């Protein structure tokens, strides 16, 4: 049996970064990944692009072949119904809550970090203490504590942004002279169109009863743009292409397939980090960890894992790092019956429920080009209004109605069947409709609520015989009030643009996350930003891990990732997760240094008993 310094469970963003940092220090690291390691012609595995292009449904997991032994939840597992509770859940992730947890994730090498949007904003300083606003949980660290690791994460992921723009329009306290690795990605034509008509205009928040000035602001991206020669005190930055190798000419080419696969390899994925792993880091894929092993003192000593054929293996290490996913980390802790003192394992599940509104602009705006979103409106993220309703960030959707209504095939079918158009007339109508489509995506912050939780299903088992995760989920009134405010803001923006509002949360089957609030029907999609299931805190009585993501109850055991986050803010959480992972890697290395330090020998006092 081989013994390692560190075992990392999960090869996503957090796990790959922890392994990379420790491998650079010469540590022997074993990474166990439940999914397959990627394109492998010998195993009949096509490359992700081929799999995506031939998939009948273009969903986040469509670039990868499903693995029965390591199933994952897909958005198509949820269906809206007319009967209570208004949805039906099937597949890997079972549900019994009043509303559905509407996000999926993938279990492949690279994890959900392979299929993310690539947006990489920082959280804002006030996001670290939502208790001030009367909801959620306070972090045991501050923005200033995490700021050096944000910088490190921006280098690791390769972030493109404009520091002056972020400072001026989001309130980030970036120091003068700070530059990101790459200059901001160009605004889309839609961004520029909306900016020309909306910048400086004001809309009313119907809940907070204040006016907010609109300003189209570029979003930081972890995808390759033009390197900033001023980065790193003038040393500049070299973009990384496929397999994380230096590729100075690599750029985003606007393929518009970022979810699930970037064929230009401009978007960051964990596979880029893995391409830079040292020889002391090894990956074992198709290894589903089923239990964390501890000794008589409660110290983590290893893991038990199962191969796809059911064979059970054991690996040992001095430090165990759980980096599977917020839901899978909680599931593994529950399977292992560990970290139970606070009663918080699996609780406080959060996501960004996303309210979508969509319509047609008077003029063509060129959708379906470039990343899914390149800019947004930042004015509803902060301030006293958070006491009254959930804050939100508005993303400008570049991909027409794809997220709200599906592919453009639906537009073609509607014009055929409802208007009876054919031939040249159909082509003109399709071109006109698609060219004017746009969507606003309102990402709502959801506060930590212990009632939203992951447990083990009492009966349902996966193909390896392990209990499936069971989710209980709902939206608090604070979030619903935020959605009501967002919809009213959307109405005003559409009016200012002279846009036709086509928002319609039908048919029922397509909108499992549908509810009525304040006399109006709302619906949401899941952003895929699971968080909070093993949250950090300053006391073992109320949290699962400390500020370093160390489990309070078990020395040598870390649970890293978004599951540790006490709040999710309105920012896509990947950059914050990466910063936390780098911070934990630093702590793990310090633990290992202490382990390796020779014990001090105390001279024996003459005359003392032997």
C-alpha positions as CSV (number, residue, x, y, z in Angstrom):
1,X,0.0,0.0,0.0
2,X,1.5,3.3,-1.1
3,X,1.5,6.2,1.4
4,X,1.3,9.8,0.4
5,X,1.8,13.2,2.1
6,X,-1.6,14.3,0.9
7,X,-4.6,12.7,-0.7
8,X,-7.0,15.1,-2.6
9,X,-10.5,13.9,-3.3
10,X,-11.7,15.6,-6.5
11,X,-9.8,17.1,-9.4
12,X,-11.9,20.2,-9.9
13,X,-10.7,23.8,-9.4
14,X,-10.0,23.6,-5.7
15,X,-8.5,20.1,-5.7
16,X,-6.3,20.8,-8.8
17,X,-4.9,24.0,-7.3
18,X,-4.2,22.4,-3.9
19,X,-2.4,19.5,-5.6
20,X,-0.4,21.9,-7.8
21,X,0.8,24.1,-4.9
22,X,1.8,21.2,-2.7
23,X,3.5,19.4,-5.6
24,X,5.6,22.4,-6.2
25,X,7.0,21.9,-2.7
26,X,7.9,18.3,-3.6
27,X,5.0,16.8,-1.6
28,X,3.7,13.3,-2.7
29,X,0.1,14.0,-3.6
30,X,-2.5,11.5,-4.8
31,X,-5.6,12.9,-6.5
32,X,-8.6,10.6,-6.6
33,X,-11.2,11.5,-9.2
34,X,-14.6,9.9,-9.4
35,X,-14.9,10.7,-13.1
36,X,-13.0,9.6,-16.2
37,X,-9.8,11.5,-17.0
38,X,-11.0,12.7,-20.4
39,X,-10.5,11.8,-24.0
40,X,-9.2,8.2,-24.2
41,X,-9.6,6.5,-27.6
42,X,-8.4,3.2,-26.0
43,X,-11.5,3.4,-23.7
44,X,-13.8,4.5,-26.5
45,X,-13.7,8.1,-25.2
46,X,-14.1,10.8,-27.9
47,X,-12.8,14.3,-27.2
48,X,-15.2,16.7,-25.4
49,X,-15.9,18.8,-28.5
50,X,-17.0,15.8,-30.6
51,X,-19.2,14.5,-27.7
52,X,-20.8,18.0,-27.4
53,X,-21.4,18.4,-31.1
54,X,-23.1,15.1,-31.4
55,X,-25.2,15.4,-28.2
56,X,-28.9,15.7,-28.7
57,X,-29.3,18.1,-25.8
58,X,-26.8,20.9,-25.3
59,X,-26.7,20.8,-21.5
60,X,-23.7,21.5,-19.2
61,X,-22.7,17.8,-19.1
62,X,-23.1,17.2,-22.8
63,X,-19.4,17.3,-23.6
64,X,-18.9,14.1,-21.5
65,X,-20.2,10.6,-21.7
66,X,-22.2,9.6,-18.6
67,X,-20.6,7.1,-16.3
68,X,-23.2,4.9,-14.4
69,X,-20.7,4.3,-11.6
70,X,-20.2,8.0,-11.1
71,X,-23.5,9.6,-12.0
72,X,-24.1,13.4,-11.8
73,X,-27.3,15.5,-11.8
74,X,-28.2,17.2,-15.0
75,X,-30.6,20.1,-15.4
76,X,-32.8,17.8,-17.5
77,X,-33.4,15.7,-14.3
78,X,-35.9,18.4,-13.2
79,X,-39.3,18.8,-14.7
80,X,-42.0,21.3,-13.7
81,X,-45.5,19.9,-12.8
82,X,-48.9,21.3,-12.1
83,X,-49.2,19.3,-8.9
84,X,-47.5,20.1,-5.6
85,X,-44.7,20.7,-5.0
86,X,-44.5,21.9,-8.6
87,X,-41.6,19.8,-9.8
88,X,-40.3,16.3,-10.2
89,X,-36.7,15.3,-9.6
90,X,-35.1,12.1,-11.0
91,X,-31.5,10.9,-11.5
92,X,-28.6,11.1,-9.1
93,X,-29.8,14.1,-7.0
94,X,-33.1,13.4,-5.4
95,X,-35.2,16.2,-3.8
96,X,-38.0,16.7,-1.3
97,X,-38.1,20.4,-0.7
98,X,-40.9,23.0,-1.4
99,X,-38.8,24.3,-4.3
100,X,-36.2,22.6,-6.4
101,X,-32.4,23.0,-6.1
102,X,-32.1,23.8,-9.8
103,X,-28.4,23.3,-10.5
104,X,-26.4,20.4,-11.7
105,X,-22.7,19.5,-11.7
106,X,-20.5,17.0,-13.5
107,X,-18.2,14.2,-12.1
108,X,-15.4,14.1,-14.6
109,X,-11.7,15.0,-14.4
110,X,-11.7,18.8,-14.0
111,X,-15.2,18.7,-12.4
112,X,-17.7,21.4,-13.0
113,X,-14.7,23.7,-13.6
114,X,-14.6,22.3,-17.1
115,X,-18.1,23.6,-17.9
116,X,-18.3,26.9,-16.0
117,X,-19.0,30.2,-17.6
118,X,-15.5,31.6,-17.0
119,X,-16.7,34.7,-15.1
120,X,-14.3,35.5,-12.3
121,X,-15.3,38.6,-10.2
122,X,-14.2,39.0,-6.6
123,X,-16.6,39.2,-3.7
124,X,-16.9,42.7,-2.2
125,X,-15.8,43.6,1.3
126,X,-19.3,43.9,2.8
127,X,-20.1,40.4,1.4
128,X,-18.1,38.8,4.2
129,X,-20.6,39.9,6.9
130,X,-24.2,39.6,5.8
131,X,-25.2,39.3,9.4
132,X,-24.9,43.1,9.5
133,X,-27.8,43.2,7.1
134,X,-29.9,40.7,9.1
135,X,-29.4,37.5,7.2
136,X,-26.9,34.7,6.5
137,X,-23.6,34.0,8.3
138,X,-20.5,36.0,9.0
139,X,-17.1,34.8,7.6
140,X,-14.3,34.1,10.1
141,X,-12.0,36.2,7.9
142,X,-12.3,39.5,6.0
143,X,-11.8,40.6,2.4
144,X,-8.4,42.0,3.5
145,X,-7.4,38.5,4.8
146,X,-8.3,37.0,1.4
147,X,-7.0,39.7,-0.8
148,X,-3.4,38.4,-1.4
149,X,-4.9,35.0,-2.3
150,X,-7.3,36.7,-4.8
151,X,-4.3,38.1,-6.5
152,X,-2.7,34.6,-6.6
153,X,-5.9,33.1,-7.9
154,X,-6.1,35.7,-10.7
155,X,-2.6,34.7,-11.8
156,X,-3.4,31.0,-11.6
157,X,-6.7,31.3,-13.5
158,X,-5.5,34.0,-15.9
159,X,-8.0,36.8,-15.3
160,X,-8.8,39.5,-17.8
161,X,-10.3,42.7,-16.4
162,X,-9.9,46.5,-16.0
163,X,-8.8,47.4,-12.5
164,X,-9.9,51.1,-12.9
165,X,-13.3,50.1,-14.1
166,X,-13.7,47.5,-11.2
167,X,-12.6,50.1,-8.7
168,X,-14.9,52.8,-10.0
169,X,-18.1,50.8,-10.6
170,X,-18.1,47.9,-8.2
171,X,-16.4,49.5,-5.2
172,X,-13.6,47.0,-5.1
173,X,-10.8,48.5,-3.0
174,X,-8.1,47.7,-5.6
175,X,-4.9,49.6,-4.9
176,X,-3.7,52.2,-7.4
177,X,-1.4,50.6,-9.9
178,X,-2.9,47.2,-9.6
179,X,-3.4,45.5,-13.0
180,X,-4.9,42.1,-13.8
181,X,-2.9,39.6,-15.8
182,X,-4.8,40.5,-19.0
183,X,-6.7,43.5,-20.2
184,X,-10.5,43.4,-20.1
185,X,-12.2,41.4,-22.8
186,X,-13.9,43.6,-25.4
187,X,-17.5,44.5,-24.7
188,X,-20.0,42.7,-27.0
189,X,-22.0,44.6,-29.5
190,X,-25.0,44.1,-27.3
191,X,-23.1,45.5,-24.3
192,X,-22.3,48.6,-26.3
193,X,-25.8,48.9,-27.6
194,X,-27.2,48.8,-24.0
195,X,-24.6,51.1,-22.7
196,X,-25.3,53.8,-25.3
197,X,-29.0,53.8,-24.3
198,X,-28.9,53.1,-20.5
199,X,-25.6,54.5,-19.0
200,X,-26.6,57.3,-16.6
201,X,-30.3,56.5,-16.7
202,X,-31.9,55.8,-13.3
203,X,-34.4,53.1,-12.3
204,X,-36.4,52.7,-9.1
205,X,-35.9,49.8,-6.7
206,X,-39.5,49.1,-5.6
207,X,-38.5,47.4,-2.4
208,X,-35.8,49.8,-1.1
209,X,-37.6,52.8,-2.7
210,X,-34.4,54.3,-3.9
211,X,-33.1,55.1,-7.4
212,X,-30.1,53.3,-8.9
213,X,-28.0,54.7,-11.8
214,X,-27.4,52.2,-14.6
215,X,-23.9,51.6,-15.9
216,X,-22.8,48.8,-18.2
217,X,-19.6,47.4,-16.5
218,X,-17.2,44.8,-17.9
219,X,-17.0,41.5,-15.9
220,X,-13.7,39.9,-15.0
221,X,-13.1,36.7,-17.0
222,X,-10.8,33.7,-16.5
223,X,-10.3,33.4,-20.3
224,X,-7.4,34.6,-22.5
225,X,-7.4,38.1,-23.8
226,X,-4.6,40.6,-24.5
227,X,-1.9,40.3,-21.8
228,X,-1.2,43.5,-19.9
229,X,2.6,44.3,-20.1
230,X,2.4,46.2,-16.8
231,X,1.4,43.0,-14.9
232,X,3.7,41.7,-12.2
233,X,5.7,44.9,-12.1
234,X,6.3,45.0,-15.8
235,X,7.2,41.3,-16.3
236,X,3.9,40.8,-18.0
237,X,1.8,37.6,-18.4
238,X,1.9,34.7,-20.8
239,X,-1.5,33.2,-21.6
240,X,-1.9,29.4,-21.1
241,X,-3.5,27.3,-23.8
242,X,-4.4,23.6,-23.9
243,X,-2.9,21.6,-21.0
244,X,-1.8,24.8,-19.3
245,X,1.2,25.3,-21.6
246,X,2.4,28.8,-22.4
247,X,0.6,30.0,-25.6
248,X,1.2,33.7,-26.1
249,X,-1.2,34.0,-29.1
250,X,-4.1,32.1,-27.4
251,X,-7.2,34.2,-27.3
252,X,-11.0,33.8,-26.8
253,X,-12.3,33.3,-30.4
254,X,-16.0,33.9,-29.6
255,X,-17.1,30.3,-30.3
256,X,-20.1,30.7,-28.0
257,X,-19.8,27.2,-26.6
258,X,-18.1,28.1,-23.3
259,X,-20.7,26.0,-21.6
260,X,-19.6,23.2,-21.8
261,X,-16.5,23.4,-23.9
262,X,-14.1,26.0,-25.2
263,X,-12.5,24.6,-28.4
264,X,-9.9,27.4,-28.4
265,X,-8.8,26.4,-24.9
266,X,-9.0,30.1,-24.0
267,X,-11.2,29.6,-20.9
268,X,-9.5,28.4,-17.7
269,X,-10.3,24.9,-16.7
270,X,-8.6,22.7,-14.0
271,X,-7.0,20.7,-16.8
272,X,-4.7,23.7,-17.4
273,X,-3.5,23.5,-13.8
274,X,-3.1,19.7,-14.0
275,X,-0.9,20.3,-17.1
276,X,1.5,22.1,-14.7
277,X,1.5,19.5,-11.9
278,X,4.9,18.3,-10.8
279,X,6.0,14.7,-11.1
280,X,5.2,14.2,-7.4
281,X,1.5,14.6,-8.1
282,X,-0.4,11.6,-9.5
283,X,-4.0,11.3,-10.7
284,X,-6.1,8.1,-10.2
285,X,-9.4,8.5,-12.1
286,X,-12.5,6.3,-11.9
287,X,-12.0,6.2,-8.2
288,X,-15.1,6.9,-6.2
289,X,-14.2,7.7,-2.6
290,X,-16.7,6.2,-0.3
291,X,-15.3,6.8,3.2
292,X,-12.7,8.8,5.0
293,X,-10.7,6.7,7.5
294,X,-9.7,8.0,10.9
295,X,-7.7,6.5,13.8
296,X,-8.8,6.1,17.4
297,X,-8.0,9.8,18.1
298,X,-10.2,11.0,15.2
299,X,-7.3,11.9,13.1
300,X,-7.8,11.4,9.3
301,X,-5.4,8.7,8.0
302,X,-6.7,7.7,4.6
303,X,-9.6,7.0,2.3
304,X,-11.5,4.0,1.0
305,X,-12.5,4.2,-2.7
306,X,-14.3,2.0,-5.2
307,X,-13.4,1.4,-8.8
308,X,-16.1,1.3,-11.4
309,X,-16.1,-2.5,-11.2
310,X,-16.8,-2.3,-7.4
311,X,-13.3,-3.2,-6.3
312,X,-12.5,-1.5,-3.0
313,X,-9.1,0.2,-2.5
314,X,-7.5,2.0,0.4
315,X,-4.9,4.9,0.2
316,X,-3.1,6.4,3.2
317,X,-1.8,9.9,3.8
318,X,-1.0,12.4,6.6
319,X,-3.5,15.0,5.2
320,X,-6.8,14.3,3.5
321,X,-8.4,17.1,1.4
322,X,-12.0,16.8,0.4
323,X,-12.5,18.8,-2.8
324,X,-15.3,16.9,-4.6
325,X,-18.1,19.5,-4.8
326,X,-20.2,21.2,-2.1
327,X,-22.8,18.4,-2.4
328,X,-20.4,15.5,-2.8
329,X,-18.2,16.7,0.0
330,X,-21.2,16.8,2.4
331,X,-22.3,13.4,1.1
332,X,-18.8,11.9,1.8
333,X,-18.7,13.4,5.3
334,X,-22.1,12.0,6.0
335,X,-21.1,8.6,4.6
336,X,-18.1,8.6,6.9
337,X,-20.1,9.9,9.9
338,X,-17.5,12.6,10.5
339,X,-17.5,16.2,11.5
340,X,-20.8,15.8,13.3
341,X,-20.2,18.0,16.4
342,X,-21.9,21.2,15.1
343,X,-24.7,19.4,13.3
344,X,-24.0,21.6,10.3
345,X,-22.7,19.1,7.8
346,X,-24.9,19.2,4.7
347,X,-26.8,22.2,5.9
348,X,-26.9,25.8,4.6
349,X,-26.9,24.8,0.9
350,X,-26.9,27.9,-1.2
351,X,-26.9,28.7,-4.9
352,X,-27.5,31.7,-7.1
353,X,-31.2,31.3,-8.1
354,X,-31.3,33.2,-11.4
355,X,-34.3,35.2,-12.6
356,X,-34.3,35.5,-16.4
357,X,-36.2,38.1,-18.4
358,X,-36.0,38.2,-22.2
359,X,-37.2,40.1,-25.2
360,X,-36.6,41.7,-28.6
361,X,-34.8,44.9,-29.1
362,X,-35.8,47.3,-31.9
363,X,-32.5,46.8,-33.7
364,X,-30.2,43.9,-34.4
365,X,-27.6,43.3,-31.7
366,X,-25.7,40.3,-32.9
367,X,-26.3,37.6,-30.2
368,X,-24.8,34.2,-30.1
369,X,-21.2,35.4,-30.4
370,X,-18.5,35.4,-27.7
371,X,-18.9,34.4,-24.0
372,X,-22.3,34.0,-22.5
373,X,-21.9,37.3,-20.8
374,X,-19.2,40.0,-20.9
375,X,-20.8,42.8,-19.0
376,X,-23.5,43.6,-16.4
377,X,-25.1,46.1,-14.1
378,X,-23.5,46.3,-10.6
379,X,-25.6,48.8,-8.8
380,X,-27.9,46.4,-6.9
381,X,-25.1,44.4,-5.2
382,X,-24.5,46.5,-2.1
383,X,-25.8,48.9,0.4
384,X,-28.6,49.2,3.0
385,X,-31.2,47.7,0.5
386,X,-29.8,44.3,1.4
387,X,-31.7,44.5,4.7
388,X,-35.0,44.6,2.7
389,X,-34.4,42.2,-0.2
390,X,-31.7,40.0,-1.6
391,X,-29.0,41.8,-3.5
392,X,-28.5,40.9,-7.1
393,X,-26.2,41.3,-10.0
394,X,-27.5,41.7,-13.5
395,X,-25.6,39.9,-16.3
396,X,-26.3,40.9,-19.9
397,X,-26.8,37.6,-21.7
398,X,-25.0,37.4,-25.1
399,X,-26.6,34.1,-26.2
400,X,-30.1,35.3,-27.1
401,X,-32.8,33.3,-25.5
402,X,-30.8,30.1,-25.2
403,X,-31.0,29.9,-21.4
404,X,-34.6,30.9,-21.1
405,X,-36.2,29.2,-24.1
406,X,-33.6,26.7,-25.5
407,X,-32.0,26.5,-28.9
408,X,-33.0,28.6,-31.9
409,X,-34.8,25.5,-33.2
410,X,-37.7,26.5,-31.1
411,X,-37.9,29.9,-32.8
412,X,-37.9,28.2,-36.2
413,X,-40.6,25.8,-35.1
414,X,-42.8,28.6,-33.8
415,X,-42.6,30.6,-37.0
416,X,-43.4,27.5,-39.0
417,X,-46.3,26.2,-37.0
418,X,-47.9,29.4,-35.6
419,X,-47.3,31.8,-38.5
420,X,-47.1,29.3,-41.4
421,X,-43.9,30.8,-42.8
422,X,-41.7,28.9,-45.3
423,X,-38.8,29.5,-47.6
424,X,-37.3,33.0,-48.0
425,X,-40.0,34.5,-45.8
426,X,-39.1,32.0,-43.0
427,X,-35.4,32.8,-43.4
428,X,-36.0,36.5,-43.1
429,X,-38.3,36.1,-40.1
430,X,-35.8,33.8,-38.3
431,X,-33.0,36.2,-39.0
432,X,-34.9,39.2,-37.7
433,X,-36.1,37.5,-34.5
434,X,-32.8,35.9,-33.6
435,X,-30.7,39.0,-34.3
436,X,-32.8,41.1,-31.9
437,X,-32.9,38.7,-29.0
438,X,-31.4,39.5,-25.6
439,X,-31.7,38.3,-22.0
440,X,-31.1,39.8,-18.6
441,X,-29.9,37.4,-16.0
442,X,-30.5,38.4,-12.4
443,X,-28.2,36.4,-10.0
444,X,-29.7,36.6,-6.6
445,X,-27.7,36.1,-3.4
446,X,-29.2,33.4,-1.2
447,X,-28.3,33.5,2.5
448,X,-27.2,30.5,4.5
449,X,-30.3,28.7,5.9
450,X,-29.8,25.4,7.9
451,X,-33.1,24.1,6.6
452,X,-31.7,23.9,3.0
453,X,-29.6,20.8,3.3
454,X,-28.1,17.7,1.8
455,X,-28.7,14.3,3.5
456,X,-28.4,10.7,2.5
457,X,-31.4,9.1,0.9
458,X,-32.7,6.4,3.2
459,X,-33.4,3.9,0.4
460,X,-32.1,5.0,-3.0
461,X,-28.6,3.8,-3.9
462,X,-26.2,4.5,-6.8
463,X,-24.7,1.7,-9.0
464,X,-21.9,1.3,-6.5
465,X,-24.4,0.8,-3.6
466,X,-23.8,4.2,-2.0
467,X,-26.8,6.3,-0.8
468,X,-27.7,9.0,-3.2
469,X,-27.7,12.6,-2.0
470,X,-31.1,14.0,-1.0
471,X,-31.7,17.7,-1.1
472,X,-34.2,19.8,0.8
473,X,-34.4,23.3,-0.7
474,X,-36.5,26.5,-0.6
475,X,-36.2,30.2,-1.1
476,X,-36.6,32.6,1.8
477,X,-38.9,35.6,1.6
478,X,-35.8,37.8,1.5
479,X,-34.8,36.1,-1.8
480,X,-38.3,36.2,-3.2
481,X,-38.4,40.0,-2.4
482,X,-35.2,40.3,-4.3
483,X,-36.7,38.6,-7.3
484,X,-39.8,40.8,-7.2
485,X,-37.5,43.9,-7.1
486,X,-35.4,42.5,-10.0
487,X,-38.5,41.9,-12.1
488,X,-39.6,45.5,-11.6
489,X,-36.2,46.7,-12.5
490,X,-36.3,44.6,-15.6
491,X,-39.7,46.2,-16.6
492,X,-38.1,49.6,-16.4
493,X,-35.0,48.6,-18.4
494,X,-37.2,47.1,-21.1
495,X,-39.2,50.4,-21.2
496,X,-36.1,52.5,-21.5
497,X,-34.9,50.3,-24.4
498,X,-38.2,50.2,-26.2
499,X,-37.9,46.4,-26.1
500,X,-40.7,43.9,-26.5
501,X,-40.9,41.8,-23.3
502,X,-41.4,38.1,-24.2
503,X,-40.8,36.8,-20.6
504,X,-43.2,34.0,-20.1
505,X,-42.6,31.2,-17.6
506,X,-44.4,28.5,-19.6
507,X,-44.8,25.7,-20.4
508,X,-44.9,24.4,-16.8
509,X,-42.6,21.5,-17.6
510,X,-39.8,23.8,-18.6
511,X,-39.9,25.8,-15.4
512,X,-39.7,23.6,-12.3
513,X,-38.5,26.6,-10.2
514,X,-41.7,28.5,-10.5
515,X,-43.7,30.3,-7.7
516,X,-46.0,33.2,-7.0
517,X,-44.9,36.1,-4.9
518,X,-46.6,39.4,-4.4
519,X,-49.3,38.5,-6.9
520,X,-46.8,37.8,-9.7
521,X,-45.4,34.6,-11.1
522,X,-41.6,34.3,-10.9
523,X,-39.3,31.5,-12.0
524,X,-35.6,30.7,-11.7
525,X,-32.8,28.7,-13.1
526,X,-29.9,27.4,-11.1
527,X,-26.5,29.0,-11.7
528,X,-24.5,25.9,-10.7
529,X,-22.9,27.6,-7.7
530,X,-23.5,25.2,-4.9
531,X,-22.1,26.5,-1.6
532,X,-22.4,26.3,2.2
533,X,-22.7,22.6,3.0
534,X,-19.6,22.5,5.3
535,X,-19.3,26.1,6.1
536,X,-16.5,27.8,7.9
537,X,-16.7,29.7,11.2
538,X,-14.9,30.7,14.3
539,X,-16.4,28.0,16.6
540,X,-16.6,24.2,16.3
541,X,-20.1,24.5,17.9
542,X,-21.6,26.3,14.9
543,X,-19.4,25.4,11.9
544,X,-17.7,22.5,10.2
545,X,-14.3,23.9,9.3
546,X,-12.2,26.8,10.5
547,X,-10.9,29.7,8.4
548,X,-8.2,27.5,6.8
549,X,-10.9,24.9,5.8
550,X,-9.6,22.4,8.4
551,X,-12.3,20.3,10.0
552,X,-12.7,21.2,13.6
553,X,-13.3,17.6,14.7
554,X,-10.5,15.8,12.8
555,X,-6.9,16.8,12.6
556,X,-5.4,16.1,9.2
557,X,-8.8,16.6,7.4
558,X,-9.7,19.5,5.2
559,X,-12.9,20.2,3.3
560,X,-12.2,22.8,0.7
561,X,-14.4,24.5,-2.0
562,X,-17.5,26.6,-2.1
563,X,-19.1,24.3,0.6
564,X,-17.0,26.2,3.1
565,X,-18.4,29.6,2.1
566,X,-20.7,31.2,4.8
567,X,-22.1,33.5,2.2
568,X,-22.2,33.4,-1.6
569,X,-22.6,37.2,-2.4
570,X,-23.7,38.1,-5.9
571,X,-20.4,37.1,-7.5
572,X,-19.7,33.9,-9.4
573,X,-17.9,32.0,-6.6
574,X,-15.1,30.3,-8.6
575,X,-12.4,32.9,-8.0
576,X,-13.2,33.1,-4.3
577,X,-13.1,29.3,-4.1
578,X,-9.7,29.3,-5.8
579,X,-8.4,31.9,-3.4
580,X,-9.5,29.9,-0.4
581,X,-7.9,26.8,-1.9
582,X,-4.6,28.5,-2.3
583,X,-4.8,29.8,1.2
584,X,-5.5,26.3,2.5
585,X,-2.6,24.9,0.5
586,X,-0.4,27.3,2.4
587,X,-1.7,26.0,5.7
588,X,-1.3,22.4,4.6
589,X,2.3,22.9,3.7
590,X,2.9,24.5,7.1
591,X,1.3,21.4,8.7
592,X,3.7,19.2,6.8
593,X,6.7,21.3,7.6
594,X,5.8,20.9,11.3
595,X,5.4,17.2,10.8
596,X,8.9,17.0,9.3
597,X,10.6,19.2,11.9
598,X,13.0,17.1,14.0
599,X,11.8,16.7,17.6
600,X,13.8,18.8,20.0
601,X,15.9,16.7,22.4
602,X,15.9,18.0,26.0
603,X,19.2,17.4,27.8
604,X,18.7,15.2,30.9
605,X,19.3,16.9,34.2
606,X,22.1,15.3,36.2
607,X,20.7,13.3,39.1
608,X,17.2,13.1,37.6
609,X,15.7,9.7,37.4
610,X,16.2,7.9,34.1
